[in-house]
Amino acid sequence: MTVWDAARTWRAALDERNGTEDLELTLRIAKITEEAGEAVQAWIGVLGQNPRKGVTHTREDVAGELADVVFTALVAIESLGLDARTTVDTCAEKALGYLPR
C-alpha cells in the first residue's frame, strides 16, 4: 500500500467513525498542529534544552514525528475532498519555481 492509499484509507475510516461535518474537518486540520508540536518537543529532546529532562530523543525520533505531521496533513487534504498526491505534486512544483535557476 502506498502512502497515498494509506491516507485515503485513514480518511475513509475517520469519515465512517466521526463523520465529515466542518467541525470534524477542523479537528483533522488542527491535528497537524498537535503533531508539529510533538516534532518540536522531540527536537528539544535532541538538544537537551529541558534542564530537568536532558537529552531524551534522537534525530530518528524527530524524523518519525515529522513523518506524523506529513501523514496527518495528507489525511486532512483527502478529508477536504482533494487528491493528496496531486496537491503535494502541485506544491512541490511551485516550491521548485522559487529556487534560483
N, C-alpha and C positions, 0 to 999 in steps of 0.2 A: 504494500500500500504506500502511495506517495504521501508527502506532507499535505499536498493539495486535497487528496482523497480523505486524509485523516481530518483535516479542517472541516470538510463538508459533512463527514460522519459525526463529528462533535456538534456541529451546528444543528443537524437533524435531531440528535439526542437531546440537546438543550431545548430545541423548539418543542419537542414532544413533552418534555418534563415541565418546562417553565412557560411555554407559550411564546408569542412573538410580539407582544404589545410593546409600545415605546419604552415603558419602564424597564422591561427585560432587556431591550437593546441598550438602554442607558447603562444598565449594570454590566453588560458584557463589555462595553467600551470602557467603563470605569475599572474593570478588572485588569485592563492593560496597565493602568497606573499602579495598581497594587503589585503586579508582577515587576514593574520597573523599580518600585521601592525595594523589593526583595533583591534585585540585582545590585542596587546601590548598597544595601546592607551587607551583601556578600563582599563587595569591593572594599568597604570599610573594614570588614573582617580580614581581608588580604593585607591591608595596610596596617592592621593592628591599631587603628585610630581610637578604639574604645579602650581606655586605660584599664577599665575593670575587667575586660574580656581578653585583651591581647589579640594575637593572630588566631583567627577562628575559621578562615576559609582559604580555599585555593583558587587559582585562576580558572581551573576546571569548574569549580562551583559557580564562579561568576558567569562563565560561558553557559552553563546549564540554566542559570536564572535568565540570562539574556535570550536563550532559546525559548524559555517560557513566555517571555514578552512577545517574541516574534509569533509563536504559535497562537497565543491568545489574540493577537491582532488579526491573524488570518481568520480565526473563527469569527471575530467581530465583523470583518469585511464580508464574509459569507452570510452572516446574520443580517446584513443590510440588503441582501438580495443581489449582491455583486459577486463576480468571479474573482477570488483572491489572486489567482495566478495572473490573470490579465491585469488586475490592479497593480500588483507588485512589479510586473514587467514594465508597465507604463511609468511607474515611479522610478525604476532603475534607469530607463531611457532618459527621462527628464533629468535625473541626477547626473548622468554621464554628460549631458549637454552643458552642465555648469563647469566641467573641467576645462582647463586651458588646452588648446589644440596646438 
